[in-house]
């Protein structure tokens, strides 16, 4: 459905902050109830490139729920669980970053996270359940079809263990 919606929806430029707020609203009470501090930064003037809305919100939703799972996996051992989302345009490129201070991805697993059916989550009481190992694979596929890219950032921002960066060319 996500991939088909990405192909079928009409491409349009959108407010990045509006799309971020839309996605965060879906899990706002969940994050609050679990003590997760979620922050975001996107200037109100930042526009996305012309994309099907399902691409932008779907990619963001997948990365955000992955971050929630990562934080919940270690919530009892970190004093301030947090997720940060930011979006900006720079030199002809639109960026989205999702960072968290959750469990992190060990160096030996970094290449495997893109493999279909490979998951780093397990159903150990996580209220969001375990992953099926398809999210990042689908995100990468959809991004490639829309000239976007995704990368696991080698050096996450200070205070975070994981950071994914998505980029799209701005026409």
DRENPA-3360 file (N, C-alpha, C; in nm, 2 decimals, always signed):
BEGIN
1 = XXXXXXXX = +0.08/-0.12/+0.00/+0.00/+0.00/+0.00/+0.09/+0.13/+0.00 ~ +0.19/+0.13/+0.08/+0.28/+0.24/+0.09/+0.35/+0.26/-0.04 ~ +0.40/+0.16/-0.10/+0.47/+0.17/-0.23/+0.38/+0.21/-0.34 ~ +0.26/+0.15/-0.34/+0.16/+0.19/-0.45/+0.11/+0.33/-0.43 ~ +0.09/+0.37/-0.30/+0.05/+0.51/-0.28/+0.15/+0.61/-0.32 ~ +0.28/+0.57/-0.30/+0.39/+0.66/-0.34/+0.39/+0.68/-0.49 ~ +0.35/+0.58/-0.56/+0.36/+0.58/-0.71/+0.23/+0.65/-0.76 ~ +0.12/+0.64/-0.69/-0.01/+0.68/-0.74/-0.04/+0.83/-0.71;
9 = XXXXXXXX = +0.00/+0.87/-0.59/-0.03/+1.01/-0.54/+0.04/+1.11/-0.63 ~ -0.03/+1.22/-0.65/+0.02/+1.33/-0.73/+0.13/+1.40/-0.65 ~ +0.24/+1.43/-0.71/+0.35/+1.50/-0.65/+0.32/+1.64/-0.62 ~ +0.36/+1.69/-0.50/+0.33/+1.83/-0.46/+0.44/+1.87/-0.36 ~ +0.47/+2.00/-0.36/+0.56/+2.05/-0.26/+0.48/+2.08/-0.14 ~ +0.53/+2.05/-0.02/+0.45/+2.06/+0.11/+0.54/+2.13/+0.21 ~ +0.48/+2.18/+0.31/+0.55/+2.24/+0.43/+0.61/+2.12/+0.50 ~ +0.74/+2.13/+0.52/+0.81/+2.02/+0.59/+0.76/+2.02/+0.74;
17 = XXXXXXXX = +0.75/+2.14/+0.80/+0.71/+2.14/+0.94/+0.56/+2.09/+0.95 ~ +0.48/+2.12/+0.86/+0.34/+2.06/+0.86/+0.34/+1.91/+0.85 ~ +0.42/+1.85/+0.77/+0.43/+1.71/+0.76/+0.49/+1.65/+0.88 ~ +0.59/+1.71/+0.94/+0.65/+1.66/+1.07/+0.54/+1.66/+1.18 ~ +0.47/+1.77/+1.19/+0.36/+1.78/+1.29/+0.26/+1.68/+1.27 ~ +0.22/+1.65/+1.15/+0.12/+1.55/+1.11/+0.16/+1.41/+1.16 ~ +0.28/+1.38/+1.13/+0.33/+1.24/+1.17/+0.35/+1.23/+1.32 ~ +0.40/+1.34/+1.39/+0.42/+1.33/+1.53/+0.29/+1.33/+1.61;
25 = XXXXXXXX = +0.19/+1.39/+1.55/+0.06/+1.39/+1.62/+0.00/+1.25/+1.63 ~ +0.03/+1.16/+1.54/-0.02/+1.03/+1.54/+0.03/+0.95/+1.66 ~ +0.15/+0.98/+1.71/+0.20/+0.91/+1.83/+0.23/+1.00/+1.95 ~ +0.17/+1.12/+1.95/+0.20/+1.22/+2.05/+0.17/+1.17/+2.19 ~ +0.05/+1.11/+2.21/+0.01/+1.06/+2.34/+0.10/+0.94/+2.38 ~ +0.13/+0.86/+2.28/+0.21/+0.74/+2.31/+0.35/+0.78/+2.36 ~ +0.41/+0.88/+2.29/+0.55/+0.92/+2.34/+0.54/+0.99/+2.47 ~ +0.43/+1.07/+2.50/+0.42/+1.14/+2.62/+0.40/+1.03/+2.74;
33 = XXXXXXXX = +0.31/+0.94/+2.71/+0.28/+0.83/+2.81/+0.40/+0.75/+2.85 ~ +0.50/+0.74/+2.76/+0.62/+0.66/+2.78/+0.74/+0.75/+2.82 ~ +0.71/+0.87/+2.85/+0.82/+0.96/+2.90/+0.93/+0.99/+2.79 ~ +0.89/+0.99/+2.67/+0.99/+1.02/+2.56/+0.98/+1.16/+2.52 ~ +1.09/+1.23/+2.53/+1.09/+1.37/+2.48/+1.11/+1.38/+2.33 ~ +1.02/+1.43/+2.26/+1.03/+1.44/+2.11/+1.03/+1.58/+2.08 ~ +1.14/+1.62/+2.01/+1.16/+1.76/+1.96/+1.17/+1.76/+1.81 ~ +1.14/+1.87/+1.75/+1.16/+1.88/+1.61/+1.20/+2.02/+1.57;
41 = XXXXXXXX = +1.26/+2.03/+1.46/+1.31/+2.16/+1.41/+1.30/+2.17/+1.26 ~ +1.21/+2.25/+1.22/+1.20/+2.28/+1.07/+1.14/+2.42/+1.06 ~ +1.21/+2.51/+0.99/+1.16/+2.64/+0.97/+1.03/+2.63/+0.89 ~ +0.94/+2.72/+0.93/+0.81/+2.72/+0.87/+0.81/+2.75/+0.72 ~ +0.92/+2.80/+0.67/+0.94/+2.83/+0.53/+1.00/+2.72/+0.45 ~ +1.05/+2.61/+0.51/+1.11/+2.50/+0.44/+1.00/+2.42/+0.37 ~ +1.02/+2.41/+0.24/+0.92/+2.33/+0.16/+0.99/+2.20/+0.12 ~ +0.92/+2.09/+0.11/+0.97/+1.97/+0.06/+0.98/+1.98/-0.09;
49 = XXXXXXXX = +1.06/+1.89/-0.16/+1.05/+1.89/-0.30/+0.91/+1.84/-0.34 ~ +0.88/+1.85/-0.47/+0.75/+1.79/-0.52/+0.76/+1.64/-0.51 ~ +0.68/+1.58/-0.42/+0.67/+1.44/-0.39/+0.53/+1.40/-0.37 ~ +0.50/+1.27/-0.39/+0.37/+1.22/-0.34/+0.37/+1.23/-0.19 ~ +0.26/+1.29/-0.13/+0.26/+1.30/+0.02/+0.29/+1.17/+0.09 ~ +0.25/+1.05/+0.04/+0.27/+0.92/+0.10/+0.42/+0.90/+0.11 ~ +0.50/+0.95/+0.02/+0.65/+0.93/+0.03/+0.70/+1.00/+0.15 ~ +0.68/+1.13/+0.16/+0.74/+1.21/+0.27/+0.69/+1.16/+0.41;
57 = XXXXXXXX = +0.56/+1.15/+0.42/+0.50/+1.11/+0.55/+0.53/+0.97/+0.58 ~ +0.53/+0.88/+0.48/+0.56/+0.74/+0.51/+0.70/+0.71/+0.55 ~ +0.79/+0.78/+0.49/+0.93/+0.77/+0.53/+0.95/+0.82/+0.67 ~ +0.90/+0.94/+0.69/+0.91/+1.00/+0.83/+0.85/+0.91/+0.93 ~ +0.73/+0.86/+0.91/+0.66/+0.77/+1.00/+0.74/+0.65/+1.03 ~ +0.80/+0.58/+0.93/+0.88/+0.46/+0.95/+1.00/+0.49/+1.04 ~ +1.07/+0.60/+1.01/+1.19/+0.63/+1.09/+1.15/+0.67/+1.23 ~ +1.04/+0.74/+1.25/+1.00/+0.78/+1.38/+0.96/+0.66/+1.46;
65 = XXXXXXXX = +0.88/+0.57/+1.41/+0.84/+0.45/+1.49/+0.96/+0.36/+1.52 ~ +1.05/+0.36/+1.42/+1.18/+0.28/+1.46/+1.25/+0.35/+1.57 ~ +1.26/+0.48/+1.58/+1.32/+0.55/+1.69/+1.25/+0.52/+1.82 ~ +1.11/+0.53/+1.81/+1.04/+0.50/+1.93/+1.07/+0.36/+1.99 ~ +1.07/+0.26/+1.90/+1.11/+0.12/+1.94/+1.25/+0.11/+2.00 ~ +1.34/+0.19/+1.94/+1.48/+0.18/+1.99/+1.49/+0.25/+2.13 ~ +1.42/+0.35/+2.15/+1.42/+0.42/+2.28/+1.35/+0.33/+2.39 ~ +1.24/+0.27/+2.35/+1.16/+0.19/+2.44/+1.24/+0.06/+2.48;
73 = XXXXXXXX = +1.33/+0.02/+2.39/+1.41/-0.10/+2.42/+1.51/-0.08/+2.54 ~ +1.55/+0.05/+2.56/+1.64/+0.08/+2.67/+1.59/+0.19/+2.77 ~ +1.46/+0.22/+2.76/+1.40/+0.33/+2.84/+1.44/+0.32/+2.99 ~ +1.44/+0.20/+3.04/+1.47/+0.19/+3.19/+1.61/+0.22/+3.22 ~ +1.70/+0.22/+3.12/+1.84/+0.24/+3.15/+1.90/+0.38/+3.11 ~ +1.81/+0.46/+3.05/+1.85/+0.59/+3.01/+1.76/+0.69/+3.09 ~ +1.83/+0.80/+3.15/+1.75/+0.89/+3.23/+1.65/+0.98/+3.15 ~ +1.69/+1.01/+3.03/+1.61/+1.10/+2.95/+1.59/+1.05/+2.81;
81 = XXXXXXXX = +1.49/+0.96/+2.78/+1.48/+0.91/+2.65/+1.43/+1.02/+2.55 ~ +1.49/+1.03/+2.43/+1.46/+1.14/+2.35/+1.48/+1.10/+2.20 ~ +1.40/+1.17/+2.12/+1.40/+1.16/+1.97/+1.40/+1.31/+1.92 ~ +1.48/+1.33/+1.82/+1.48/+1.46/+1.76/+1.47/+1.45/+1.60 ~ +1.38/+1.53/+1.55/+1.36/+1.53/+1.40/+1.39/+1.67/+1.35 ~ +1.46/+1.68/+1.25/+1.48/+1.81/+1.19/+1.48/+1.80/+1.04 ~ +1.45/+1.91/+0.97/+1.44/+1.92/+0.83/+1.49/+2.05/+0.78 ~ +1.56/+2.05/+0.67/+1.61/+2.18/+0.62/+1.65/+2.16/+0.47;
89 = XXXXXXXX = +1.66/+2.27/+0.40/+1.71/+2.28/+0.26/+1.85/+2.34/+0.26 ~ +1.93/+2.28/+0.18/+2.07/+2.33/+0.17/+2.13/+2.29/+0.04 ~ +2.18/+2.39/-0.04/+2.25/+2.37/-0.16/+2.18/+2.27/-0.25 ~ +2.05/+2.30/-0.28/+1.97/+2.22/-0.38/+1.93/+2.08/-0.33 ~ +1.94/+2.06/-0.19/+1.90/+1.93/-0.14/+1.81/+1.96/-0.02 ~ +1.70/+1.88/+0.00/+1.61/+1.88/+0.11/+1.65/+1.76/+0.20 ~ +1.67/+1.79/+0.33/+1.71/+1.69/+0.43/+1.61/+1.66/+0.54 ~ +1.60/+1.54/+0.58/+1.52/+1.50/+0.70/+1.62/+1.42/+0.79;
97 = XXXXXXXX = +1.63/+1.45/+0.92/+1.71/+1.36/+1.01/+1.62/+1.32/+1.12 ~ +1.63/+1.19/+1.16/+1.56/+1.14/+1.28/+1.67/+1.08/+1.36 ~ +1.69/+1.13/+1.49/+1.79/+1.08/+1.58/+1.72/+1.03/+1.71 ~ +1.79/+0.94/+1.77/+1.73/+0.89/+1.90/+1.85/+0.85/+1.99 ~ +1.82/+0.84/+2.12/+1.93/+0.79/+2.21/+1.89/+0.66/+2.27 ~ +1.83/+0.58/+2.18/+1.79/+0.44/+2.22/+1.91/+0.34/+2.21 ~ +1.87/+0.22/+2.18/+1.96/+0.11/+2.18/+2.08/+0.12/+2.09 ~ +2.07/+0.19/+1.98/+2.18/+0.21/+1.88/+2.19/+0.09/+1.79;
105 = XXXXXXXX = +2.27/+0.10/+1.69/+2.30/-0.01/+1.59/+2.45/-0.04/+1.60 ~ +2.48/-0.16/+1.65/+2.62/-0.20/+1.65/+2.69/-0.20/+1.51 ~ +2.81/-0.16/+1.51/+2.88/-0.15/+1.38/+2.87/-0.27/+1.29 ~ +2.88/-0.39/+1.35/+2.87/-0.51/+1.28/+2.73/-0.54/+1.21 ~ +2.63/-0.47/+1.25/+2.50/-0.49/+1.20/+2.46/-0.37/+1.10 ~ +2.54/-0.27/+1.09/+2.50/-0.15/+1.01/+2.47/-0.19/+0.87 ~ +2.53/-0.28/+0.80/+2.50/-0.31/+0.66/+2.38/-0.40/+0.65 ~ +2.35/-0.48/+0.75/+2.24/-0.57/+0.75/+2.10/-0.50/+0.76;
113 = XXXXXXXX = +2.10/-0.39/+0.82/+1.97/-0.32/+0.85/+1.89/-0.30/+0.72 ~ +1.96/-0.29/+0.61/+1.89/-0.27/+0.48/+1.84/-0.40/+0.41 ~ +1.88/-0.51/+0.47/+1.84/-0.64/+0.41/+1.69/-0.67/+0.44 ~ +1.62/-0.72/+0.34/+1.48/-0.76/+0.36/+1.47/-0.87/+0.47 ~ +1.37/-0.85/+0.56/+1.34/-0.95/+0.66/+1.44/-0.95/+0.78 ~ +1.53/-0.86/+0.78/+1.63/-0.85/+0.89/+1.57/-0.74/+0.98 ~ +1.56/-0.77/+1.11/+1.51/-0.68/+1.21/+1.61/-0.68/+1.33 ~ +1.62/-0.56/+1.39/+1.70/-0.55/+1.51/+1.60/-0.54/+1.63;
121 = XXXXXXXX = +1.47/-0.55/+1.61/+1.38/-0.54/+1.72/+1.32/-0.68/+1.75 ~ +1.28/-0.70/+1.87/+1.22/-0.83/+1.91/+1.10/-0.80/+1.99 ~ +1.01/-0.89/+2.00/+0.88/-0.86/+2.08/+0.91/-0.90/+2.23 ~ +0.98/-0.81/+2.30/+1.01/-0.84/+2.44/+0.93/-0.74/+2.52 ~ +0.80/-0.74/+2.50/+0.71/-0.65/+2.58/+0.71/-0.51/+2.52 ~ +0.77/-0.48/+2.41/+0.76/-0.35/+2.35/+0.62/-0.32/+2.30 ~ +0.55/-0.22/+2.35/+0.41/-0.19/+2.31/+0.39/-0.17/+2.16 ~ +0.50/-0.14/+2.09/+0.49/-0.12/+1.94/+0.51/-0.25/+1.87;
129 = XXXXXXXX = +0.54/-0.36/+1.94/+0.57/-0.49/+1.88/+0.71/-0.50/+1.82 ~ +0.73/-0.61/+1.75/+0.86/-0.62/+1.69/+0.85/-0.58/+1.54 ~ +0.97/-0.56/+1.49/+0.97/-0.52/+1.35/+0.97/-0.65/+1.26 ~ +0.92/-0.63/+1.13/+0.92/-0.74/+1.04/+1.04/-0.74/+0.95 ~ +1.12/-0.64/+0.96/+1.24/-0.63/+0.88/+1.21/-0.58/+0.74 ~ +1.10/-0.51/+0.72/+1.07/-0.46/+0.59/+1.07/-0.31/+0.58 ~ +1.06/-0.24/+0.69/+1.05/-0.10/+0.69/+1.16/-0.02/+0.62 ~ +1.29/-0.05/+0.66/+1.40/+0.02/+0.60/+1.42/-0.02/+0.45;
137 = XXXXXXXX = +1.39/-0.15/+0.42/+1.40/-0.19/+0.29/+1.30/-0.12/+0.20 ~ +1.18/-0.11/+0.24/+1.07/-0.03/+0.17/+1.11/+0.11/+0.16 ~ +1.15/+0.17/+0.27/+1.19/+0.31/+0.26/+1.30/+0.34/+0.16 ~ +1.40/+0.25/+0.16/+1.51/+0.27/+0.06/+1.46/+0.25/-0.08 ~ +1.37/+0.16/-0.10/+1.31/+0.13/-0.24/+1.23/+0.25/-0.28 ~ +1.15/+0.30/-0.20/+1.06/+0.42/-0.23/+1.15/+0.54/-0.26 ~ +1.25/+0.56/-0.18/+1.34/+0.68/-0.20/+1.42/+0.67/-0.33 ~ +1.46/+0.55/-0.36/+1.53/+0.53/-0.49/+1.44/+0.56/-0.61;
145 = XXXXXXXX = +1.31/+0.53/-0.59/+1.22/+0.55/-0.70/+1.18/+0.70/-0.71 ~ +1.21/+0.78/-0.61/+1.18/+0.92/-0.61/+1.30/+1.01/-0.61 ~ +1.42/+0.95/-0.64/+1.55/+1.01/-0.65/+1.60/+1.06/-0.51 ~ +1.54/+1.00/-0.41/+1.59/+1.03/-0.27/+1.69/+0.93/-0.23 ~ +1.75/+0.95/-0.11/+1.85/+0.86/-0.05/+1.83/+0.86/+0.10 ~ +1.88/+0.75/+0.16/+1.88/+0.74/+0.30/+2.01/+0.68/+0.35 ~ +2.06/+0.73/+0.46/+2.19/+0.69/+0.51/+2.18/+0.68/+0.66 ~ +2.25/+0.59/+0.72/+2.27/+0.58/+0.86/+2.40/+0.67/+0.89;
153 = XXXXXXXX = +2.38/+0.77/+0.97/+2.49/+0.87/+0.99/+2.59/+0.81/+1.08 ~ +2.72/+0.81/+1.04/+2.83/+0.75/+1.12/+2.85/+0.82/+1.25 ~ +2.84/+0.95/+1.26/+2.85/+1.03/+1.38/+2.72/+1.10/+1.41 ~ +2.63/+1.04/+1.49/+2.51/+1.10/+1.53/+2.53/+1.23/+1.61 ~ +2.44/+1.32/+1.61/+2.45/+1.44/+1.69/+2.48/+1.41/+1.84 ~ +2.55/+1.49/+1.91/+2.58/+1.47/+2.05/+2.45/+1.43/+2.13 ~ +2.46/+1.33/+2.22/+2.35/+1.29/+2.30/+2.26/+1.18/+2.23 ~ +2.29/+1.15/+2.11/+2.21/+1.05/+2.04/+2.30/+0.93/+1.99;
161 = XXXXXXXX = +2.24/+0.81/+1.98/+2.31/+0.69/+1.95/+2.29/+0.66/+1.80 ~ +2.18/+0.70/+1.74/+2.14/+0.66/+1.61/+2.09/+0.79/+1.54 ~ +2.12/+0.80/+1.41/+2.07/+0.91/+1.33/+2.06/+0.86/+1.18 ~ +1.94/+0.87/+1.13/+1.91/+0.85/+0.99/+1.89/+0.98/+0.92 ~ +1.96/+0.99/+0.80/+1.94/+1.11/+0.72/+1.89/+1.08/+0.58 ~ +1.78/+1.14/+0.55/+1.71/+1.13/+0.42/+1.74/+1.25/+0.34 ~ +1.77/+1.24/+0.21/+1.79/+1.36/+0.13/+1.72/+1.34/-0.01 ~ +1.66/+1.45/-0.06/+1.60/+1.46/-0.18/+1.65/+1.58/-0.26;
169 = XXX = +1.67/+1.56/-0.39/+1.71/+1.68/-0.47/+1.60/+1.78/-0.47 ~ +1.63/+1.91/-0.47/+1.52/+2.01/-0.48/+1.54/+2.06/-0.63 ~ +1.43/+2.05/-0.70/+1.43/+2.10/-0.84/+1.43/+2.25/-0.84;
% end
